[in-house]
């Protein structure tokens, strides 16, 4: 409804969904995806480059059937539904939970409450696909029980490359055939699109995928990855990836070993892989951190049947960080992030610090045993 009203009134709704829709229009009209700074179908208020693989346009084709603002409304409705489905599957993946954590009631409550965390509402506001991709991955890992397991992850990776880390996850939890199907699906889609739009596929893999400026200045405060933090600390130096990669490997090794060892705990294992991906990715915008949704479900499940106020410290801290919009309150834009004070660096890296601090606490407790 909001999309229809926005269309009738000419509102500027869904910057990112407008770009997605334009990418699908470009596919249908044989317009190159990466040759120009923006696509011809993009409205004047959404002049941005198309940054996704050509295969992503397949997912966006339905958006071409309606005006730009209506496409935003459609994507928002699907995204909210996807988030609710993630909550449901996450609860069902927890065999032991508090008596008060009734699946239906908890899903309904969290489906409303979690709309208030910044990664979720910003994903909906921008017309992003983060919630949809997360749901596809969760369904494949936690809810898919048929012979096509792994295909959804491969398809998600064909839309956005970051889900490729979940192919590794499938290997670590012993689902080798599923990992092979995921990788085969990803490669097959690239091959099919090479036959259809060879120029776009060549441009993406030969140039666009290695051009970080297509997605904007990645030293912005909104980039909550390890690489983003190092960029801000180093005054946007050109050597940051040479530092971020080895640090990322050092962080990844214990995380992946933990996932392999705890394959019998599907939800926490999936969360470790997901947050590892957010930390080590070159770019993790704040709206990418929608994995906070199943994290909240998991933290709730760790509460006792009769929780005391202090039992809510962990989940309270997570909600405060991701719902407080603290990043929006920070000084940002015009490279002001490079002049942050030490305190601003800490607060302005809060999304990143949640998994890092949680990992450090876990390590200390493990060593004390």
C-alpha positions as CSV (number, residue, x, y, z in Angstrom):
1,X,0.0,0.0,0.0
2,X,2.8,2.4,0.9
3,X,4.4,1.7,-2.4
4,X,1.2,2.5,-4.4
5,X,0.7,5.7,-2.4
6,X,4.4,6.7,-3.0
7,X,4.0,6.0,-6.7
8,X,0.9,8.2,-6.9
9,X,2.5,11.0,-5.0
10,X,5.9,10.7,-6.6
11,X,7.8,9.9,-3.4
12,X,11.4,8.8,-3.6
13,X,11.1,5.3,-2.1
14,X,13.7,2.6,-2.3
15,X,17.0,3.8,-3.7
16,X,18.5,0.3,-3.9
17,X,15.3,-1.4,-5.1
18,X,15.2,1.2,-7.9
19,X,18.7,0.2,-9.0
20,X,17.7,-3.5,-8.8
21,X,14.7,-2.9,-11.0
22,X,16.8,-0.9,-13.4
23,X,19.3,-3.8,-13.7
24,X,16.4,-6.1,-14.6
25,X,15.2,-3.6,-17.2
26,X,18.7,-3.4,-18.6
27,X,18.8,-7.2,-19.0
28,X,15.5,-7.2,-20.9
29,X,16.6,-4.3,-23.1
30,X,20.2,-5.5,-23.7
31,X,21.7,-2.5,-22.0
32,X,25.2,-3.0,-20.6
33,X,25.1,-3.2,-16.8
34,X,28.6,-1.9,-16.0
35,X,29.8,0.3,-18.8
36,X,28.2,3.5,-17.5
37,X,28.0,5.1,-14.0
38,X,24.3,4.4,-13.8
39,X,21.5,2.7,-15.8
40,X,19.1,4.5,-18.0
41,X,16.0,3.2,-16.2
42,X,17.1,4.6,-12.8
43,X,15.1,7.6,-11.6
44,X,16.9,10.9,-11.0
45,X,17.0,10.3,-7.3
46,X,18.6,6.9,-7.5
47,X,21.6,7.4,-9.8
48,X,23.9,4.6,-8.6
49,X,26.0,2.0,-10.4
50,X,24.8,-1.6,-10.5
51,X,27.1,-3.6,-8.3
52,X,25.7,-7.1,-8.2
53,X,26.6,-10.0,-10.5
54,X,24.6,-10.1,-13.8
55,X,22.9,-13.3,-12.4
56,X,21.2,-11.1,-9.8
57,X,19.0,-9.5,-12.4
58,X,17.1,-12.8,-12.7
59,X,15.8,-12.3,-9.2
60,X,14.9,-8.7,-9.9
61,X,12.8,-9.4,-13.1
62,X,9.4,-9.4,-11.3
63,X,10.2,-5.8,-10.2
64,X,9.9,-4.7,-13.8
65,X,6.2,-5.4,-13.9
66,X,5.4,-2.5,-11.6
67,X,6.5,1.1,-11.1
68,X,9.6,1.8,-9.0
69,X,7.8,2.8,-5.8
70,X,5.5,-0.2,-6.0
71,X,8.5,-2.4,-6.6
72,X,9.9,-1.0,-3.3
73,X,6.7,-1.9,-1.5
74,X,6.7,-5.4,-2.9
75,X,10.3,-6.0,-1.9
76,X,9.6,-4.6,1.6
77,X,6.6,-7.0,2.1
78,X,8.7,-10.0,1.0
79,X,11.6,-8.9,3.3
80,X,9.4,-8.6,6.4
81,X,7.8,-12.0,5.6
82,X,11.3,-13.4,5.2
83,X,12.4,-12.0,8.6
84,X,9.4,-13.6,10.3
85,X,10.3,-16.9,8.6
86,X,13.9,-16.7,9.9
87,X,12.6,-16.2,13.4
88,X,10.3,-19.2,13.1
89,X,13.0,-21.5,11.7
90,X,15.6,-20.3,14.3
91,X,13.2,-21.1,17.2
92,X,12.5,-24.5,15.7
93,X,16.2,-25.2,15.4
94,X,16.7,-24.9,19.2
95,X,15.8,-28.2,20.8
96,X,15.9,-26.9,24.4
97,X,14.4,-23.5,25.2
98,X,12.7,-21.8,28.1
99,X,9.1,-22.8,28.8
100,X,7.8,-19.3,28.1
101,X,9.4,-19.3,24.6
102,X,6.3,-20.6,22.8
103,X,7.2,-20.7,19.0
104,X,4.1,-19.1,17.6
105,X,3.8,-16.4,20.2
106,X,7.6,-15.6,20.2
107,X,7.6,-15.5,16.4
108,X,4.7,-13.0,16.4
109,X,6.2,-10.8,19.0
110,X,9.7,-10.8,17.5
111,X,8.3,-10.3,14.1
112,X,7.1,-6.9,15.3
113,X,9.8,-5.9,17.8
114,X,12.8,-6.7,15.5
115,X,11.5,-4.2,12.9
116,X,13.0,-1.7,15.3
117,X,16.6,-2.7,14.9
118,X,18.6,-0.6,12.4
119,X,19.8,-3.3,10.0
120,X,16.2,-4.5,9.5
121,X,14.4,-1.1,9.1
122,X,17.2,0.3,6.9
123,X,17.0,-2.8,4.7
124,X,13.3,-2.3,4.2
125,X,13.7,1.5,3.8
126,X,16.4,1.2,1.1
127,X,14.7,-1.7,-0.6
128,X,17.6,-3.9,0.0
129,X,17.6,-7.8,-0.2
130,X,19.5,-8.7,2.9
131,X,16.6,-10.2,4.7
132,X,15.6,-12.2,1.7
133,X,19.0,-13.6,1.2
134,X,19.3,-14.4,4.9
135,X,16.0,-16.3,4.8
136,X,17.1,-18.3,1.8
137,X,20.3,-19.3,3.6
138,X,18.5,-20.2,6.8
139,X,15.9,-22.2,4.9
140,X,18.7,-24.2,3.2
141,X,20.8,-24.8,6.4
142,X,18.0,-25.2,9.0
143,X,14.8,-26.0,7.2
144,X,15.5,-27.7,3.9
145,X,15.2,-31.5,4.1
146,X,14.9,-32.4,0.4
147,X,17.4,-33.6,-2.2
148,X,17.9,-30.0,-3.4
149,X,19.7,-28.9,-0.3
150,X,22.5,-26.5,-1.2
151,X,20.8,-25.1,-4.3
152,X,19.4,-22.1,-2.5
153,X,22.8,-21.1,-1.1
154,X,24.3,-21.4,-4.6
155,X,21.4,-19.2,-5.9
156,X,21.9,-16.7,-3.1
157,X,25.6,-16.4,-3.9
158,X,24.8,-15.8,-7.6
159,X,22.8,-12.8,-6.4
160,X,25.4,-11.5,-4.0
161,X,28.8,-13.1,-3.6
162,X,29.1,-13.0,0.2
163,X,26.9,-16.1,0.7
164,X,29.7,-18.1,-0.7
165,X,31.0,-18.4,2.8
166,X,28.1,-20.7,3.5
167,X,29.4,-23.2,1.0
168,X,32.3,-23.6,3.4
169,X,29.8,-23.8,6.2
170,X,28.1,-26.8,4.5
171,X,31.5,-28.5,4.2
172,X,32.4,-28.0,7.8
173,X,29.1,-29.4,9.1
174,X,29.5,-32.5,7.0
175,X,27.1,-31.7,4.2
176,X,29.6,-32.2,1.4
177,X,27.0,-33.1,-1.3
178,X,25.0,-30.0,-0.4
179,X,28.2,-27.9,-0.7
180,X,28.9,-29.4,-4.1
181,X,25.3,-28.6,-5.2
182,X,25.6,-25.0,-3.9
183,X,28.9,-24.5,-5.8
184,X,27.6,-26.2,-8.9
185,X,24.4,-24.0,-8.9
186,X,26.6,-20.9,-8.6
187,X,28.9,-21.9,-11.4
188,X,26.0,-23.0,-13.6
189,X,24.2,-19.7,-13.3
190,X,27.4,-17.9,-14.2
191,X,27.8,-20.1,-17.3
192,X,24.2,-19.7,-18.4
193,X,24.4,-15.9,-18.1
194,X,27.7,-15.9,-20.0
195,X,25.8,-17.4,-22.9
196,X,23.1,-14.8,-22.6
197,X,25.1,-11.6,-21.8
198,X,28.8,-12.4,-22.2
199,X,29.9,-8.8,-22.2
200,X,28.3,-8.1,-18.8
201,X,29.7,-11.3,-17.2
202,X,33.2,-10.5,-18.5
203,X,32.9,-6.9,-17.3
204,X,31.8,-8.0,-13.8
205,X,34.4,-10.6,-13.2
206,X,37.1,-8.8,-15.1
207,X,36.6,-5.3,-13.7
208,X,33.5,-4.4,-11.6
209,X,34.1,-7.0,-8.9
210,X,37.5,-5.5,-8.2
211,X,36.4,-1.9,-8.2
212,X,35.4,-0.9,-4.6
213,X,34.5,2.6,-5.6
214,X,31.4,1.3,-7.4
215,X,29.8,0.8,-4.0
216,X,30.9,4.1,-2.6
217,X,33.7,5.2,-0.3
218,X,34.3,2.1,1.9
219,X,35.9,4.0,4.7
220,X,32.5,5.5,5.6
221,X,31.2,4.8,9.1
222,X,28.5,2.6,7.6
223,X,31.1,0.0,6.6
224,X,31.3,-2.1,9.8
225,X,33.7,-4.7,8.6
226,X,37.2,-5.2,9.8
227,X,38.5,-3.6,6.6
228,X,36.3,-0.6,7.2
229,X,37.7,-0.1,10.6
230,X,41.3,-0.4,9.4
231,X,40.6,2.1,6.6
232,X,39.4,4.7,9.1
233,X,42.3,4.1,11.5
234,X,44.8,4.4,8.7
235,X,43.4,7.5,7.1
236,X,42.1,5.5,4.1
237,X,45.5,4.0,3.2
238,X,45.8,1.8,0.2
239,X,47.5,-1.0,2.1
240,X,44.6,-1.9,4.4
241,X,43.6,-5.1,2.7
242,X,47.2,-6.4,3.2
243,X,46.5,-6.0,6.9
244,X,42.9,-7.0,7.0
245,X,43.4,-10.3,5.2
246,X,45.9,-11.9,7.6
247,X,43.9,-10.7,10.6
248,X,40.8,-12.1,9.0
249,X,42.4,-15.4,8.5
250,X,43.6,-15.5,12.2
251,X,40.0,-14.8,13.2
252,X,38.5,-17.3,10.8
253,X,40.6,-20.3,11.8
254,X,39.2,-20.7,15.4
255,X,35.7,-19.8,14.2
256,X,35.6,-22.4,11.5
257,X,37.1,-25.0,13.8
258,X,34.4,-24.2,16.3
259,X,31.7,-24.7,13.7
260,X,33.2,-28.0,12.6
261,X,33.3,-29.2,16.2
262,X,29.7,-28.0,17.0
263,X,28.0,-29.1,13.9
264,X,25.3,-30.7,16.1
265,X,24.3,-27.2,17.2
266,X,22.9,-25.9,13.9
267,X,21.8,-22.4,14.9
268,X,24.9,-21.2,16.8
269,X,27.2,-22.8,14.2
270,X,25.3,-20.9,11.5
271,X,25.5,-17.6,13.5
272,X,29.3,-18.0,13.9
273,X,29.7,-18.4,10.2
274,X,27.4,-15.5,9.4
275,X,29.1,-13.1,11.7
276,X,32.5,-14.2,10.6
277,X,31.5,-13.3,7.1
278,X,30.3,-9.9,8.1
279,X,33.6,-9.2,10.0
280,X,36.0,-10.4,7.2
281,X,34.1,-9.1,4.2
282,X,35.8,-6.0,2.6
283,X,32.4,-4.2,2.9
284,X,29.7,-4.9,5.5
285,X,27.3,-1.9,5.5
286,X,25.2,-1.5,8.6
287,X,22.1,-2.9,6.8
288,X,24.0,-6.1,6.1
289,X,23.9,-7.0,9.8
290,X,20.4,-8.5,9.7
291,X,21.9,-11.7,11.2
292,X,21.1,-9.9,14.5
293,X,17.6,-11.3,14.0
294,X,18.5,-15.0,14.6
295,X,21.1,-13.9,17.1
296,X,18.4,-12.4,19.3
297,X,16.4,-15.6,19.0
298,X,19.4,-17.6,20.1
299,X,20.2,-15.3,23.1
300,X,16.5,-15.5,24.2
301,X,16.7,-19.3,24.2
302,X,19.7,-19.1,26.6
303,X,17.6,-17.4,29.3
304,X,16.3,-19.5,32.2
305,X,12.6,-20.3,32.7
306,X,12.5,-17.6,35.4
307,X,15.0,-15.0,34.2
308,X,16.3,-12.3,36.6
309,X,17.1,-8.8,35.4
310,X,20.8,-9.5,35.2
311,X,20.1,-12.4,32.8
312,X,19.1,-9.9,30.2
313,X,22.5,-8.2,30.1
314,X,23.8,-10.0,27.0
315,X,20.7,-9.7,24.9
316,X,20.1,-6.2,26.2
317,X,23.5,-5.1,25.0
318,X,22.9,-6.5,21.6
319,X,19.6,-4.8,21.2
320,X,20.9,-1.5,22.4
321,X,23.8,-1.6,19.9
322,X,21.7,-2.5,16.9
323,X,18.5,-0.6,17.8
324,X,20.0,2.6,19.1
325,X,21.0,3.9,15.7
326,X,24.3,4.9,17.2
327,X,26.0,5.0,13.8
328,X,23.6,7.6,12.6
329,X,24.5,9.8,15.6
330,X,28.2,9.6,14.8
331,X,30.0,12.3,12.8
332,X,30.1,11.0,9.3
333,X,30.5,11.9,5.6
334,X,33.0,14.2,4.0
335,X,35.8,12.0,5.4
336,X,35.1,13.2,8.9
337,X,35.4,9.6,10.1
338,X,39.2,9.9,9.5
339,X,39.3,12.5,12.3
340,X,37.3,10.6,14.9
341,X,38.5,10.6,18.5
342,X,39.4,7.3,20.2
343,X,36.0,7.2,21.8
344,X,34.3,7.8,18.5
345,X,36.2,5.0,17.0
346,X,34.9,2.6,19.7
347,X,31.3,3.8,19.4
348,X,31.5,4.0,15.6
349,X,32.6,0.4,15.4
350,X,30.0,-1.0,17.7
351,X,28.4,-3.4,15.2
352,X,31.8,-4.9,14.5
353,X,32.7,-5.0,18.2
354,X,29.7,-7.1,19.2
355,X,31.0,-10.4,17.6
356,X,34.6,-9.6,18.4
357,X,33.9,-8.9,22.1
358,X,31.6,-12.0,22.3
359,X,34.4,-14.1,20.8
360,X,36.9,-12.7,23.3
361,X,34.6,-13.5,26.2
362,X,34.0,-17.0,25.0
363,X,37.8,-17.6,24.6
364,X,38.5,-16.3,28.1
365,X,35.9,-18.6,29.6
366,X,37.1,-21.5,27.6
367,X,40.7,-21.0,28.8
368,X,39.6,-20.8,32.4
369,X,38.0,-24.3,32.3
